[in-house]
């Protein structure tokens, strides 16, 4: 077919002369399409998720065809061979202009996956510029994939949705965004509370891998029941369901690829292609050049209740367990201590639940965990403001004013301020210097030292997350 097209150059010229009749769509003239009924249960999603069904060569609702756009030349010369060649060229041109078809990769998936130019762009990115942190994502995935897939399947959801957590956080349970999203599934506080997660000054269950996955599964189930499309459900997870519903209502079409260019923010337009690219590589990493990945092992643990308001360091000491192991099993305990509201269930390595039970009385006699208070001295630097200093040390502007007898917000370079300190600030920790290595990301460094990305950015006055190999970072590890 193609040899005929490219060898017949005069014909190509004539075809292009007929392009003026080819209809185009502006931002305000998307083809009309009825929104499907929203009454299908999520359990049917597996049957409908076949990429061979979802990925089509041409859009079914196209309101034009080659019959409508044949140049006048062919009306005067109705040769069947010429008609066929024109129709073939029309098909090729349609494919190029509309960035279709969405070619389906060979691997099987249980959510729709296509391979178009947008998806390929992210595959290329993960293979090159993003290779370092994608390798880290793959490594961390080994620890959480089995558990997360099991929870998704128990909820009747496609297991491949687990890769949402990969592009959200790289499977970093302590990941924090500059928009306030936290944990492997990057819940904002309002959504976390809506789906039953505890978020307070002692506990943030957005960082609990199991509990946050249950919440994410429930949220994704609701999104699918709302949109009847996993692409739109993923878009809703990123942008919020209201934003996607508004786009559907405005353009009267329930198709991610159509509305994404016109009605969704840039981050969301990239979100679904990024998810598909991550899924394609993660399911066949060696095919895409990711060899020798050291996958972390899943962690086995037991749950056991311990007394309230006890330091994890003290608990670890009493039961003979390494503190870092206990802390890493319980990332949702953001103060490194159990909360004050009654006995609290923590995770311990297999075999330690009995030890905890046998030493419960000893644990109950441990001193209560309290928030240390005090002050440190800070010398004002050029460009400093009270609000910036307060944010850096996690205290209020009013507390700094009170500690220094300030009536206004005016401070001068060289002035020494007393800063009230607490356990959540950086002031109770010793600073270290870290030299950025090739492939490092803020996520990786934050996870390594048990701090947040926002902490590192605040301590080093970073405006973006971009790092350059050789840079020196100041870190206050816990």
C-alpha positions as semicolon CSV with decimal commas, in nm:
position;residue;x (nm);y (nm);z (nm)
1;X;0,000;0,000;0,000
2;X;0,268;0,247;0,108
3;X;0,488;0,182;-0,196
4;X;0,205;0,291;-0,421
5;X;0,151;0,604;-0,217
6;X;0,506;0,724;-0,208
7;X;0,588;0,634;-0,569
8;X;0,293;0,830;-0,699
9;X;0,420;1,181;-0,626
10;X;0,186;1,365;-0,862
11;X;-0,104;1,199;-0,688
12;X;0,028;1,313;-0,349
13;X;0,037;1,673;-0,472
14;X;-0,323;1,647;-0,585
15;X;-0,423;1,492;-0,255
16;X;-0,268;1,773;-0,058
17;X;-0,451;2,021;-0,277
18;X;-0,771;1,868;-0,148
19;X;-0,675;1,922;0,213
20;X;-0,860;2,249;0,230
21;X;-1,180;2,049;0,247
22;X;-1,055;1,848;0,543
23;X;-1,255;1,955;0,851
24;X;-1,065;2,064;1,161
25;X;-1,164;2,123;1,519
26;X;-1,088;2,432;1,721
27;X;-1,079;2,442;2,098
28;X;-1,448;2,522;2,104
29;X;-1,566;2,274;1,842
30;X;-1,489;1,925;1,966
31;X;-1,705;1,662;1,795
32;X;-2,024;1,606;1,989
33;X;-2,060;1,276;2,171
34;X;-2,323;1,145;2,410
35;X;-2,195;1,082;2,760
36;X;-2,241;0,717;2,847
37;X;-2,459;0,612;3,137
38;X;-2,283;0,606;3,469
39;X;-2,454;0,299;3,610
40;X;-2,200;0,022;3,542
41;X;-2,047;-0,134;3,856
42;X;-1,673;-0,124;3,894
43;X;-1,660;-0,505;3,893
44;X;-1,726;-0,496;3,518
45;X;-1,416;-0,288;3,458
46;X;-1,191;-0,587;3,393
47;X;-1,406;-0,702;3,104
48;X;-1,400;-0,356;2,950
49;X;-1,038;-0,278;3,017
50;X;-0,894;-0,473;2,725
51;X;-0,666;-0,234;2,539
52;X;-0,770;-0,407;2,216
53;X;-1,124;-0,286;2,276
54;X;-1,031;0,058;2,402
55;X;-0,772;0,135;2,133
56;X;-0,921;0,192;1,790
57;X;-0,770;0,291;1,459
58;X;-1,013;0,576;1,399
59;X;-1,245;0,756;1,631
60;X;-1,591;0,610;1,615
61;X;-1,762;0,946;1,638
62;X;-1,576;1,108;1,346
63;X;-1,826;1,306;1,144
64;X;-1,637;1,285;0,816
65;X;-1,487;1,026;0,585
66;X;-1,278;0,996;0,271
67;X;-1,603;1,007;0,070
68;X;-1,656;1,366;0,182
69;X;-1,307;1,490;0,099
70;X;-1,211;1,337;-0,235
71;X;-1,075;1,615;-0,461
72;X;-1,267;1,707;-0,775
73;X;-0,994;1,543;-0,986
74;X;-1,124;1,199;-0,887
75;X;-1,479;1,284;-0,984
76;X;-1,355;1,343;-1,337
77;X;-1,140;1,030;-1,339
78;X;-1,327;0,762;-1,141
79;X;-1,068;0,484;-1,169
80;X;-1,120;0,220;-0,898
81;X;-0,744;0,192;-0,847
82;X;-0,715;0,566;-0,804
83;X;-1,006;0,563;-0,558
84;X;-0,833;0,292;-0,352
85;X;-0,502;0,477;-0,351
86;X;-0,672;0,794;-0,241
87;X;-0,858;0,618;0,038
88;X;-0,532;0,458;0,153
89;X;-0,363;0,796;0,162
90;X;-0,659;0,950;0,343
91;X;-0,627;0,685;0,611
92;X;-0,252;0,747;0,649
93;X;-0,301;1,123;0,663
94;X;-0,575;1,086;0,924
95;X;-0,343;0,870;1,135
96;X;-0,065;1,131;1,122
97;X;-0,275;1,441;1,179
98;X;-0,481;1,303;1,467
99;X;-0,187;1,125;1,631
100;X;-0,375;0,800;1,591
101;X;-0,393;0,508;1,611
102;X;-0,308;0,439;1,971
103;X;-0,091;0,136;1,906
104;X;-0,134;-0,134;2,169
105;X;0,185;-0,278;2,325
106;X;0,229;-0,654;2,323
107;X;0,220;-0,707;2,702
108;X;-0,119;-0,770;2,860
109;X;-0,259;-0,514;3,102
110;X;-0,581;-0,495;3,298
111;X;-0,633;-0,122;3,242
112;X;-0,632;0,048;2,900
113;X;-0,277;0,104;2,777
114;X;-0,187;0,258;2,442
115;X;0,139;0,357;2,282
116;X;0,103;0,695;2,116
117;X;0,350;0,982;2,088
118;X;0,258;1,122;2,430
119;X;0,321;0,789;2,603
120;X;0,639;0,733;2,401
121;X;0,770;1,072;2,514
122;X;0,758;0,960;2,877
123;X;0,908;0,621;2,794
124;X;1,201;0,805;2,635
125;X;1,226;1,036;2,937
126;X;1,235;0,748;3,186
127;X;1,504;0,578;2,976
128;X;1,726;0,888;2,964
129;X;1,695;1,194;3,189
130;X;1,473;1,019;3,442
131;X;1,660;0,691;3,438
132;X;1,814;0,731;3,784
133;X;1,498;0,795;3,979
134;X;1,293;0,547;3,773
135;X;1,545;0,278;3,870
136;X;1,488;0,375;4,233
137;X;1,112;0,354;4,181
138;X;1,150;0,003;4,044
139;X;1,370;-0,094;4,337
140;X;1,122;0,033;4,597
141;X;0,828;-0,124;4,413
142;X;0,942;-0,469;4,524
143;X;0,857;-0,387;4,885
144;X;0,503;-0,264;4,825
145;X;0,367;-0,412;4,500
146;X;0,247;-0,749;4,639
147;X;0,054;-0,587;4,925
148;X;-0,092;-0,306;4,715
149;X;-0,199;-0,539;4,433
150;X;-0,366;-0,771;4,683
151;X;-0,569;-0,486;4,832
152;X;-0,674;-0,357;4,490
153;X;-0,784;-0,704;4,379
154;X;-0,975;-0,760;4,704
155;X;-1,165;-0,441;4,622
156;X;-1,244;-0,574;4,274
157;X;-1,010;-0,328;4,101
158;X;-0,745;-0,384;3,831
159;X;-0,411;-0,461;3,995
160;X;-0,228;-0,242;3,742
161;X;-0,371;0,065;3,915
162;X;-0,087;0,013;4,163
163;X;0,137;0,207;3,924
164;X;-0,051;0,523;4,014
165;X;0,149;0,509;4,337
166;X;0,466;0,481;4,130
167;X;0,411;0,807;3,943
168;X;0,262;0,978;4,248
169;X;0,547;0,909;4,490
170;X;0,789;0,652;4,349
171;X;0,657;0,424;4,628
172;X;0,806;0,660;4,887
173;X;0,577;0,636;5,190
174;X;0,711;0,964;5,331
175;X;0,676;1,162;5,009
176;X;0,537;1,513;5,055
177;X;0,447;1,754;4,776
178;X;0,453;2,133;4,783
179;X;0,072;2,119;4,757
180;X;0,035;1,932;5,083
181;X;-0,013;1,583;4,936
182;X;0,144;1,311;5,149
183;X;0,231;0,942;5,132
184;X;0,265;0,681;4,858
185;X;-0,078;0,771;4,714
186;X;-0,030;1,147;4,768
187;X;-0,356;1,226;4,944
188;X;-0,436;1,584;5,034
189;X;-0,575;1,613;5,385
190;X;-0,941;1,668;5,290
191;X;-0,954;1,360;5,065
192;X;-0,768;1,152;5,323
193;X;-1,024;1,239;5,590
194;X;-1,310;1,170;5,349
195;X;-1,180;0,817;5,297
196;X;-1,124;0,739;5,664
197;X;-0,756;0,816;5,721
198;X;-0,646;0,974;6,048
199;X;-0,445;1,293;6,005
200;X;-0,351;1,487;6,319
201;X;-0,047;1,617;6,504
202;X;0,053;1,265;6,613
203;X;-0,054;1,031;6,335
204;X;-0,068;1,072;5,958
205;X;-0,211;0,754;5,808
206;X;-0,147;0,884;5,458
207;X;0,203;0,743;5,520
208;X;0,072;0,402;5,623
209;X;0,121;0,182;5,313
210;X;-0,171;-0,052;5,388
211;X;-0,428;0,198;5,515
212;X;-0,354;0,452;5,243
213;X;-0,384;0,182;4,975
214;X;-0,728;0,085;5,108
215;X;-0,830;0,451;5,094
216;X;-0,689;0,489;4,741
217;X;-0,876;0,177;4,627
218;X;-1,205;0,316;4,761
219;X;-1,141;0,652;4,596
220;X;-1,052;0,495;4,260
221;X;-1,361;0,276;4,278
222;X;-1,577;0,585;4,325
223;X;-1,401;0,762;4,039
224;X;-1,455;0,470;3,802
225;X;-1,823;0,446;3,895
226;X;-1,847;0,816;3,820
227;X;-1,666;0,818;3,483
228;X;-1,682;0,457;3,355
229;X;-1,327;0,502;3,222
230;X;-0,996;0,428;3,388
231;X;-0,824;0,707;3,194
232;X;-1,077;0,959;3,325
233;X;-1,063;0,804;3,673
234;X;-0,685;0,855;3,675
235;X;-0,731;1,213;3,553
236;X;-0,983;1,269;3,832
237;X;-0,738;1,127;4,086
238;X;-0,484;1,387;3,976
239;X;-0,697;1,694;3,908
240;X;-1,002;1,619;4,122
241;X;-1,331;1,476;4,003
242;X;-1,498;1,817;3,978
243;X;-1,241;1,938;3,724
244;X;-1,297;1,633;3,503
245;X;-1,677;1,648;3,535
246;X;-1,667;2,013;3,433
247;X;-1,461;1,925;3,123
248;X;-1,701;1,647;3,024
249;X;-2,004;1,870;3,066
250;X;-1,845;2,150;2,870
251;X;-1,742;1,945;2,567
252;X;-2,007;1,671;2,585
253;X;-1,749;1,397;2,535
254;X;-1,632;1,142;2,792
255;X;-1,293;1,060;2,639
256;X;-0,967;1,153;2,808
257;X;-0,765;1,195;2,489
258;X;-1,019;1,438;2,344
259;X;-1,081;1,659;2,644
260;X;-0,724;1,657;2,776
261;X;-0,594;1,902;2,516
262;X;-0,872;2,152;2,574
263;X;-1,001;2,140;2,929
264;X;-0,746;1,984;3,165
265;X;-0,435;2,135;3,325
266;X;-0,094;2,049;3,182
267;X;-0,007;1,825;3,477
268;X;-0,321;1,616;3,421
269;X;-0,270;1,602;3,043
270;X;0,066;1,442;3,113
271;X;-0,055;1,228;3,402
272;X;-0,227;0,948;3,208
273;X;0,050;0,913;2,944
274;X;0,304;0,910;3,228
275;X;0,109;0,634;3,405
276;X;0,097;0,425;3,088
277;X;0,468;0,475;3,022
278;X;0,559;0,372;3,377
279;X;0,335;0,066;3,351
280;X;0,481;-0,038;3,016
281;X;0,839;-0,020;3,146
282;X;0,771;-0,163;3,492
283;X;0,610;-0,475;3,347
284;X;0,903;-0,542;3,115
285;X;1,200;-0,341;3,248
286;X;1,477;-0,531;3,070
287;X;1,316;-0,466;2,733
288;X;1,362;-0,095;2,801
289;X;1,719;-0,122;2,929
290;X;1,663;-0,151;3,305
291;X;1,888;-0,443;3,396
292;X;1,996;-0,568;3,736
293;X;1,737;-0,380;3,942
294;X;1,782;-0,463;4,312
295;X;1,418;-0,501;4,412
296;X;1,355;-0,448;4,782
297;X;1,199;-0,740;4,964
298;X;0,843;-0,715;5,103
299;X;0,838;-0,679;5,481
300;X;0,662;-0,928;5,703
301;X;0,522;-0,791;6,026
302;X;0,278;-0,844;6,311
303;X;0,042;-0,595;6,470
304;X;0,036;-0,545;6,845
305;X;-0,099;-0,281;7,081
306;X;0,131;-0,073;7,299
307;X;0,064;0,192;7,566
308;X;-0,012;0,552;7,462
309;X;0,239;0,836;7,432
310;X;0,552;0,621;7,434
311;X;0,863;0,693;7,229
312;X;0,942;0,438;6,959
313;X;1,305;0,460;7,068
314;X;1,209;0,353;7,419
315;X;0,981;0,076;7,290
316;X;1,256;-0,055;7,061
317;X;1,505;-0,057;7,349
318;X;1,273;-0,251;7,581
319;X;1,187;-0,521;7,326
320;X;1,543;-0,549;7,192
321;X;1,474;-0,420;6,841
322;X;1,670;-0,179;6,624
323;X;1,499;0,160;6,640
324;X;1,528;0,226;6,266
325;X;1,350;-0,102;6,191
326;X;1,060;-0,009;6,421
327;X;1,045;0,345;6,287
328;X;1,044;0,231;5,924
329;X;0,758;-0,010;5,993
330;X;0,551;0,275;6,142
331;X;0,602;0,583;5,922
332;X;0,259;0,721;6,012
333;X;0,378;0,799;6,367
334;X;0,511;1,139;6,269
335;X;0,648;1,229;6,614
336;X;0,825;0,898;6,655
337;X;0,588;0,815;6,939
338;X;0,247;0,661;6,994
339;X;-0,042;0,909;7,028
340;X;-0,195;0,998;7,367
341;X;-0,544;0,861;7,295
342;X;-0,537;0,507;7,436
343;X;-0,343;0,193;7,345
344;X;-0,220;0,214;6,988
345;X;-0,157;-0,067;6,739
346;X;0,191;-0,066;6,588
347;X;0,373;-0,299;6,348
348;X;0,666;-0,508;6,466
349;X;0,876;-0,769;6,283
350;X;0,743;-1,124;6,286
351;X;0,821;-1,285;6,620
352;X;0,815;-0,964;6,824
353;X;0,442;-0,943;6,904
354;X;0,490;-1,196;7,182
355;X;0,784;-1,000;7,319
356;X;0,575;-0,683;7,330
357;X;0,290;-0,864;7,506
358;X;0,523;-1,013;7,765
359;X;0,677;-0,673;7,842
360;X;0,362;-0,465;7,826
361;X;0,379;-0,367;8,194
362;X;0,739;-0,253;8,152
363;X;0,637;-0,052;7,845
364;X;0,351;0,112;8,032
365;X;0,597;0,240;8,295
366;X;0,810;0,418;8,036
367;X;0,807;0,800;8,068
368;X;0,552;0,983;7,858
369;X;0,681;1,128;7,536
370;X;0,679;1,508;7,559
371;X;0,756;1,779;7,310
372;X;1,083;1,943;7,399
373;X;1,080;2,320;7,426
374;X;1,360;2,572;7,430
375;X;1,519;2,841;7,217
376;X;1,812;2,876;6,985
377;X;1,984;3,182;6,848
378;X;1,962;3,282;6,483
379;X;2,155;3,563;6,314
380;X;1,948;3,742;6,049
381;X;2,088;3,715;5,695
382;X;2,027;3,936;5,390
383;X;1,684;3,866;5,241
384;X;1,543;3,714;5,561
385;X;1,194;3,796;5,683
386;X;1,013;3,688;5,998
387;X;0,767;3,477;5,799
388;X;1,049;3,296;5,617
389;X;1,240;3,229;5,939
390;X;0,921;3,109;6,110
391;X;0,848;2,873;5,822
392;X;1,203;2,739;5,823
393;X;1,187;2,654;6,194
394;X;0,821;2,550;6,196
395;X;0,712;2,810;6,448
396;X;0,473;3,103;6,426
397;X;0,572;3,462;6,355
398;X;0,396;3,568;6,674
399;X;0,606;3,327;6,884
400;X;0,928;3,477;6,743
401;X;0,799;3,827;6,815
402;X;0,703;3,726;7,166
403;X;1,042;3,564;7,236
404;X;1,226;3,875;7,116
405;X;0,994;4,151;7,238
406;X;0,925;4,269;6,883
407;X;0,623;4,489;6,816
408;X;0,651;4,495;6,440
409;X;0,793;4,266;6,171
410;X;1,100;4,475;6,092
411;X;1,433;4,296;6,141
412;X;1,785;4,394;6,036
413;X;2,079;4,200;5,893
414;X;2,307;4,078;6,173
415;X;2,037;4,092;6,437
416;X;2,031;3,786;6,666
417;X;1,687;3,637;6,724
418;X;1,572;3,382;6,978
419;X;1,379;3,105;6,800
420;X;1,139;2,888;7,004
421;X;1,213;2,525;6,922
422;X;1,016;2,200;6,927
423;X;1,076;1,838;6,834
424;X;0,924;1,894;6,493
425;X;1,177;2,161;6,405
426;X;1,527;2,123;6,282
427;X;1,677;2,264;6,596
428;X;1,703;1,941;6,797
429;X;1,908;1,773;6,525
430;X;2,269;1,797;6,419
431;X;2,330;1,930;6,068
432;X;2,516;1,724;5,810
433;X;2,641;1,816;5,465
434;X;2,538;1,601;5,170
435;X;2,695;1,620;4,824
436;X;2,445;1,551;4,545
437;X;2,535;1,254;4,326
438;X;2,430;1,184;3,969
439;X;2,079;1,040;3,961
440;X;1,986;1,171;4,307
441;X;1,638;1,314;4,362
442;X;1,500;1,503;4,660
443;X;1,266;1,209;4,721
444;X;1,559;0,969;4,750
445;X;1,762;1,194;4,977
446;X;1,463;1,274;5,198
447;X;1,380;0,905;5,232
448;X;1,741;0,819;5,315
449;X;1,756;1,066;5,604
450;X;1,394;1,032;5,719
451;X;1,299;1,391;5,642
452;X;1,056;1,545;5,396
453;X;1,128;1,700;5,058
454;X;0,981;2,028;5,184
455;X;1,227;2,017;5,478
456;X;1,527;1,989;5,245
457;X;1,395;2,265;5,020
458;X;1,332;2,491;5,319
459;X;1,670;2,426;5,480
460;X;1,852;2,498;5,153
461;X;1,620;2,766;5,013
462;X;1,548;2,562;4,702
463;X;1,274;2,700;4,478
464;X;1,246;2,384;4,266
465;X;1,318;2,013;4,303
466;X;1,592;2,014;4,040
467;X;1,932;1,901;4,168
468;X;2,276;1,931;4,011
469;X;2,545;1,672;4,080
470;X;2,809;1,822;4,307
471;X;2,577;2,059;4,493
472;X;2,608;2,064;4,873
473;X;2,288;2,025;5,075
474;X;2,242;2,089;5,446
475;X;2,029;1,819;5,611
476;X;1,907;1,774;5,968
477;X;1,843;1,397;5,991
478;X;1,625;1,256;6,266
